[in-house]
Amino acid sequence: MGRDRVIVIGGGVGGYAAALRAARLGAEVILVEREKIGGVCLNKGCIPTKVLLHSASLYKEAQRAAIFGLDTEKLTIDYKRVLARKQTIVARLTSGVESLLRREKVRVVNGTAAFADSKSIKILETGEVLACDKFILATGSVPVKLSIDGSAKVPLLTSDDLLNLETLPESLLIIGGGYIGVELGQFYSRMGVKVSIVEMLDRIIPTEDEEISRALEGALSKEGVSILTKAAVEKIEMAEKDKKVILATPDGKKEITAAQVAQTVGRRPRYLEMNIEAIGLKTARGRIAVNDRMQTNIPHIYAVGDVTGGIMLAHVAMAEATCAVQNALGHNPFPISYRAVPRCIYTSPEVGCVGLTEKKAVEEGGEVQVSRFPLHAVGKALLMEETEGMIKIVAGKKHGEILGVHVIGPHATELIAEAVLAIELESTVEELAHTIHPHPTVSEGMGEAAMMLSGGALHLP
């Protein structure tokens, strides 16, 4: 019996994870990518953004070094070196992935794939036709571009552009207060740029718990980021060398002028080049439709990551890749579960969330209990001088099952992993409260937040 032949279209985190998993399960694998291995995450998203934010965080920390008994003189920003380091880190990671693919004997084809029929694709640049037993589609997403009056004449930056500005603008207006907008907004603000964030809804990061959202808005505002919510962009026009944005707000029209204007209003699935109509592959609401096995309406074709229009996070794409491959190859097949998906924002303070927000838990009909443990009661946070933040737990009132955990503060994106496991294992707040946490750490706050719902916290009155 011969090996299954798998073609993966798209070399981002979902695609290369699928290729590696399939190869390790014994399949003959071809990976088709028309740009760079690593996709958005490694080249234009997760990694470069976090490299920039880390530089900005170190700069901010050095500015307050005197608090810790340290003297820093002539502290300056070498922006070109910041960008150069970003490229170095990205190159190191992408070359590492390429090395893994070579080691697993995955054939990488550079080009654009389009379906010739349901069992084969054609590489548009070369005309090469490739056939296989199973397909895994992982073509990712592209930034959404708003249709704004005047935007045809006034160029707007995308999140991709913001990662590669060669010089720092004097001022920057960001349209969209989601994850991408707040992260890049804080980076540029810490680099000395006057930053404004405009959000159409009533708060930034509107999909997260409202208390966490308000706390992050307060922290960013305190640093000097101007945040305007309930503001819809109506028009954009040139104002000499700058750009003027006209907004509709509850208080009437407002105008903001900035040297650069960027739009970070989300991403949309990318699949138009693949000629899926020719084979009858079904889509729904602009995304490739899949079941809980990541299988499309054509049984031997699977899709993972952003192209399915679900939770557009790199770690979700990798989990979906494992699910798709194991189902496609019949190796310990399982349905995908989104029960405990961590959501992280790498601002300062960081935000880490999993499960239901308080509002969503109430809407779903059950009685809930909520704890909020402030970080000023955590010794490690105090010695770090990072006491603004909290750990919030939303749990069922009757049985104490953990429904959601929301953290804002230092290392929140690391701390949330414990809560992810707790929800995945259907833990109760009592079980979490009885878990011994190391001292002194910020993670102690997780245990204390659980204790608040199970007999009372130790370090609060």
C-alpha positions in Angstrom: 0.0 0.0 0.0 1.5 3.3 -1.1 1.8 6.5 1.0 -0.9 9.1 0.9 0.1 12.1 -1.1 -0.9 15.4 0.5 -0.7 18.9 -1.0 -0.9 21.8 1.4 -1.7 25.1 -0.2 -0.3 28.0 1.9 2.9 28.1 4.0 1.8 30.1 7.0 1.5 28.7 10.5 -1.5 26.5 9.6 0.0 25.3 6.4 3.6 24.5 7.5 2.2 22.9 10.7 -0.1 20.7 8.5 2.8 19.8 6.2 5.1 18.8 9.1 2.4 16.8 10.8 1.5 15.0 7.6 5.1 14.2 6.8 5.7 12.8 10.3 2.7 10.6 9.9 4.2 9.0 6.8 2.6 11.0 4.0 4.4 12.3 0.9 3.9 16.1 1.2 4.1 19.0 -1.1 3.7 22.5 0.3 2.8 25.3 -2.1 3.6 28.9 -1.1 3.7 31.9 -3.4 5.4 34.3 -1.0 7.4 33.5 2.2 7.2 30.5 4.4 5.7 31.5 7.7 2.9 33.5 6.3 1.4 36.5 8.1 2.3 35.3 11.6 6.1 35.0 11.1 6.5 37.7 8.4 3.8 40.4 9.0 2.0 39.7 12.2 2.6 37.9 15.5 6.4 37.8 15.5 7.4 41.2 14.0 4.8 43.0 16.1 6.0 41.4 19.3 9.7 42.1 18.5 8.8 45.8 18.1 6.7 45.9 21.3 9.5 44.2 23.2 11.9 47.0 22.2 9.3 49.6 23.1 8.8 47.9 26.5 12.5 47.8 27.3 12.7 51.5 26.4 9.8 52.4 28.7 11.4 50.3 31.5 14.7 52.0 31.1 13.0 55.4 31.4 11.8 54.5 34.9 15.0 52.7 35.9 15.6 55.2 38.7 12.8 53.6 40.7 14.9 50.5 40.9 18.0 52.3 42.0 19.5 52.4 38.5 20.9 55.4 36.5 20.6 55.5 32.8 22.2 58.3 30.8 21.8 59.3 27.2 18.9 56.9 26.6 18.0 57.2 22.9 16.1 55.2 20.3 17.9 53.9 17.2 14.8 53.2 15.2 16.7 51.7 12.2 18.3 49.1 14.6 14.9 48.3 16.0 13.7 47.5 12.5 16.9 45.6 11.7 16.5 43.4 14.8 12.9 42.7 13.7 14.1 41.4 10.4 16.8 39.3 12.0 14.4 37.6 14.3 11.9 37.0 11.5 14.6 35.6 9.2 15.9 33.3 12.0 12.4 31.8 12.6 11.5 31.4 9.0 14.8 29.7 8.2 14.2 27.4 11.1 10.8 26.4 9.7 12.4 25.9 6.3 15.0 23.6 7.8 12.3 21.5 9.5 10.5 21.1 6.2 13.6 20.0 4.5 14.4 17.5 7.3 10.9 16.0 6.9 11.4 15.8 3.1 8.5 18.1 2.4 8.8 19.4 -1.2 8.2 23.2 -1.2 6.9 24.7 -4.4 7.0 28.4 -4.9 4.0 29.7 -6.8 0.3 30.3 -6.9 -1.9 27.2 -6.9 -5.3 27.0 -8.7 -7.5 23.9 -8.9 -7.4 22.1 -12.3 -9.9 19.6 -10.9 -10.8 18.3 -7.5 -7.7 16.0 -7.5 -5.1 18.3 -9.0 -3.8 21.9 -9.0 -1.8 23.9 -11.5 1.0 26.2 -10.5 0.1 29.4 -12.4 3.6 30.8 -12.7 5.1 27.6 -14.2 2.2 25.5 -15.6 3.2 22.5 -13.5 0.3 20.2 -12.6 0.3 18.4 -9.2 -2.1 15.7 -8.2 -2.7 14.2 -4.7 -5.0 12.1 -2.5 -5.7 14.9 0.0 -5.6 18.6 0.0 -5.2 21.0 3.0 -6.0 24.6 2.2 -4.3 27.2 4.4 -4.2 30.3 2.3 -4.7 32.7 5.2 -6.1 36.2 5.1 -5.5 39.7 4.0 -6.1 43.0 5.8 -9.6 44.5 5.4 -9.6 47.8 3.6 -12.4 50.2 4.3 -14.3 52.1 1.7 -14.1 55.6 3.0 -15.0 58.7 1.1 -11.8 60.2 -0.2 -9.6 57.1 0.4 -9.1 56.6 -3.3 -7.1 59.8 -3.3 -5.5 59.6 0.1 -3.4 56.5 0.7 -4.1 54.7 3.9 -1.6 52.4 5.6 -2.4 48.8 6.6 -1.0 46.8 9.5 1.5 45.4 7.0 2.7 48.9 6.2 3.0 49.9 9.9 5.5 47.1 10.5 7.8 48.5 7.9 7.7 52.3 8.1 11.3 53.4 7.5 10.9 56.7 9.4 8.8 57.6 12.4 5.9 59.9 11.5 5.3 62.9 13.7 1.7 61.8 14.2 -0.4 58.7 13.4 -4.1 58.0 13.5 -5.2 54.4 13.6 -8.7 53.4 12.5 -9.7 50.4 14.5 -9.2 49.7 18.2 -8.9 45.9 18.1 -5.8 43.8 19.0 -3.7 45.1 16.1 -4.6 48.7 16.5 -3.8 48.9 20.2 -0.5 47.0 19.9 0.9 49.0 17.1 -0.6 52.2 18.6 1.3 51.7 21.8 4.5 50.8 20.0 4.5 54.0 17.9 3.5 56.1 20.9 6.5 54.8 22.9 8.7 55.6 19.9 7.7 59.3 20.4 4.9 59.4 17.8 1.6 61.3 18.7 -0.9 58.5 18.3 -4.7 58.6 18.1 -6.9 55.5 18.0 -10.4 55.7 16.6 -12.9 53.0 17.3 -16.5 52.8 16.0 -17.8 50.8 19.0 -18.1 52.1 22.5 -14.7 50.7 23.7 -11.4 49.3 22.4 -10.9 45.5 22.2 -14.7 45.3 22.1 -14.7 41.5 21.9 -13.1 41.2 25.4 -14.5 41.6 28.9 -15.6 45.1 29.4 -13.7 45.7 32.6 -10.5 44.5 30.9 -11.2 46.8 28.0 -11.7 49.8 30.2 -8.6 49.1 32.2 -6.5 48.9 29.0 -8.0 52.1 27.7 -7.0 53.8 30.9 -3.5 52.5 30.7 -3.0 53.6 27.1 -4.5 57.0 27.8 -2.2 57.5 30.8 0.7 57.0 28.4 -0.6 59.7 26.1 -2.4 57.6 23.4 -5.6 59.5 22.4 -8.5 57.2 22.2 -11.8 58.2 20.6 -14.7 55.6 20.8 -18.2 55.7 19.2 -16.5 57.4 16.3 -17.2 56.5 12.7 -14.9 57.7 9.9 -17.0 59.6 7.3 -14.3 61.1 5.1 -10.6 61.5 4.6 -8.8 64.3 2.7 -5.4 65.9 2.3 -4.5 68.9 4.5 -1.3 70.2 3.0 1.3 67.5 3.8 -0.9 65.8 6.4 -4.2 63.9 6.2 -7.5 65.0 7.8 -10.0 62.5 9.0 -13.6 63.6 9.6 -15.5 61.6 12.2 -19.2 61.3 13.2 -19.5 61.1 17.0 -22.4 61.3 19.5 -21.2 64.9 20.1 -21.2 65.9 16.4 -18.5 65.9 13.7 -14.9 66.0 14.7 -11.7 66.4 12.7 -8.3 64.9 13.4 -5.2 65.7 11.4 -2.2 63.3 11.3 0.9 62.7 9.2 -0.1 59.1 8.6 -3.5 57.3 8.8 -3.7 53.5 9.1 -6.6 51.1 9.1 -6.5 48.1 11.3 -10.1 46.8 11.1 -9.5 43.1 10.8 -8.7 40.6 8.1 -10.7 38.6 5.6 -10.1 35.1 4.2 -8.0 34.8 1.1 -8.9 32.1 -1.5 -9.9 33.8 -4.7 -6.8 32.7 -6.6 -7.5 29.0 -6.1 -10.4 28.7 -8.6 -12.5 26.8 -6.1 -15.7 27.6 -8.1 -14.5 25.2 -10.8 -14.6 22.2 -8.4 -17.8 23.2 -6.4 -16.0 23.9 -3.1 -18.6 25.6 -0.8 -18.1 28.9 0.9 -20.2 30.7 3.5 -20.1 34.4 4.4 -16.9 34.9 2.5 -15.0 31.9 4.1 -14.4 28.3 3.1 -17.0 26.2 4.9 -15.7 23.3 7.1 -17.1 20.9 9.6 -15.7 20.1 13.0 -13.1 17.8 11.4 -11.9 20.8 9.2 -13.3 19.0 6.2 -15.0 20.8 3.3 -18.0 19.6 1.3 -15.5 17.7 -0.9 -14.4 14.9 1.4 -10.7 14.8 0.5 -10.2 18.5 0.8 -9.7 20.1 4.2 -9.1 23.8 5.2 -7.5 25.4 8.3 -6.7 28.7 9.7 -7.8 32.2 8.6 -9.2 31.0 5.3 -12.1 29.3 7.2 -12.9 32.6 8.8 -13.1 31.3 12.4 -10.9 32.5 15.2 -8.0 34.1 13.4 -5.1 33.3 15.7 -1.9 31.5 14.9 -2.3 28.9 17.7 -5.8 28.1 16.5 -4.5 27.6 13.0 -1.9 25.1 14.3 -4.5 23.2 16.3 -6.8 23.1 13.3 -3.8 21.8 11.2 -3.3 18.9 13.5 -7.0 18.1 13.5 -7.2 18.3 9.7 -4.2 16.1 9.1 -5.2 13.4 11.5 -8.7 13.2 10.1 -7.5 13.3 6.5 -5.0 10.5 7.1 -7.2 8.5 9.5 -4.6 8.7 12.3 -6.4 9.1 15.6 -9.0 11.4 14.1 -10.8 13.8 16.4 -13.2 16.8 16.2 -11.8 20.3 16.8 -12.7 22.0 20.1 -12.7 25.7 20.7 -13.7 25.3 24.3 -10.5 26.8 25.7 -8.8 29.2 23.2 -6.5 31.7 24.7 -6.6 35.3 23.5 -3.6 37.5 24.1 -2.8 41.2 23.6 0.9 42.1 23.9 0.5 45.7 25.0 1.8 46.9 28.4 0.0 45.9 30.5 -0.6 42.6 28.7 -4.0 41.1 28.4 -4.7 37.4 28.5 -8.2 35.9 28.3 -9.9 32.5 27.8 -13.5 31.4 27.9 -16.6 33.6 28.3 -16.7 37.2 29.3 -18.9 38.1 32.2 -21.6 39.5 29.9 -21.6 36.4 27.6 -21.8 34.1 30.6 -24.8 35.9 31.9 -26.4 36.0 28.4 -26.0 32.2 28.2 -28.5 31.9 31.0 -26.7 30.6 34.0 -26.2 32.3 37.3 -22.5 33.4 37.7 -20.1 34.4 40.4 -17.2 36.7 39.7 -14.0 37.4 41.5 -11.5 40.3 40.9 -8.1 40.0 42.5 -6.1 43.2 42.2 -2.4 42.9 41.5 -1.5 45.5 44.1 -2.0 42.6 46.6 0.6 40.5 44.8 4.2 40.8 46.2 5.9 40.1 42.8 3.8 42.7 41.0 4.7 45.2 43.8 8.5 44.6 43.5 8.2 45.0 39.7 6.3 48.3 40.2 3.5 46.9 38.0 0.5 46.8 40.3 -2.1 48.2 38.0 -4.1 45.2 36.8 -6.3 42.3 38.0 -7.2 38.7 37.6 -10.9 38.2 37.0 -12.6 34.8 37.2 -16.2 34.1 36.0 -17.6 30.9 37.3 -20.9 29.1 37.6 -22.7 29.9 40.8 -24.1 26.5 41.6 -21.1 24.2 40.8 -18.2 26.7 40.6 -17.2 25.6 37.1 -14.7 28.0 35.6 -16.3 29.7 32.6 -13.9 32.5 31.8 -10.6 34.0 33.1 -9.4 37.5 32.2 -6.1 38.9 33.1 -4.6 42.4 32.7 -1.1 43.0 34.0 2.5 41.8 33.7 3.0 38.4 32.0 -0.7 38.1 31.5 -0.1 36.2 28.2 1.9 33.6 30.1 -0.4 33.4 33.1 -3.4 32.7 31.0 -2.1 29.2 30.1 -3.0 27.9 33.5 -6.6 29.1 33.0 -6.7 27.5 29.6 -5.8 24.2 31.1 -8.3 24.7 33.9 -11.1 25.3 31.5 -10.0 22.5 29.2 -10.1 20.1 32.1 -13.4 21.5 33.4 -12.0 22.5 36.7 -13.9 24.3 39.4 -12.7 27.4 41.3 -12.3 25.2 44.4 -9.8 23.0 42.5 -7.9 26.0 41.3 -7.9 27.5 44.8 -6.4 24.3 46.2 -3.6 24.2 43.5 -0.4 25.3 45.1 1.1 28.3 43.3 4.8 29.3 43.6 5.8 32.3 45.7 6.7 35.1 44.9 5.1 35.1 41.5 2.4 37.0 39.7 0.7 33.6 39.2 -0.2 33.6 42.9 -2.9 36.0 41.9 -4.6 33.3 40.0 -4.9 31.1 43.0 -6.1 34.1 45.1 -8.7 35.0 42.6 -10.0 31.4 42.8 -9.9 31.6 46.7 -12.1 34.6 46.6 -14.9 32.3 45.3 -13.9 29.4 47.6 -13.6 30.6 51.2 -11.8 34.0 50.7 -8.4 35.3 49.5 -5.4 35.2 51.8 -4.1 38.6 51.0 -7.2 40.7 50.9 -9.2 41.9 54.0 
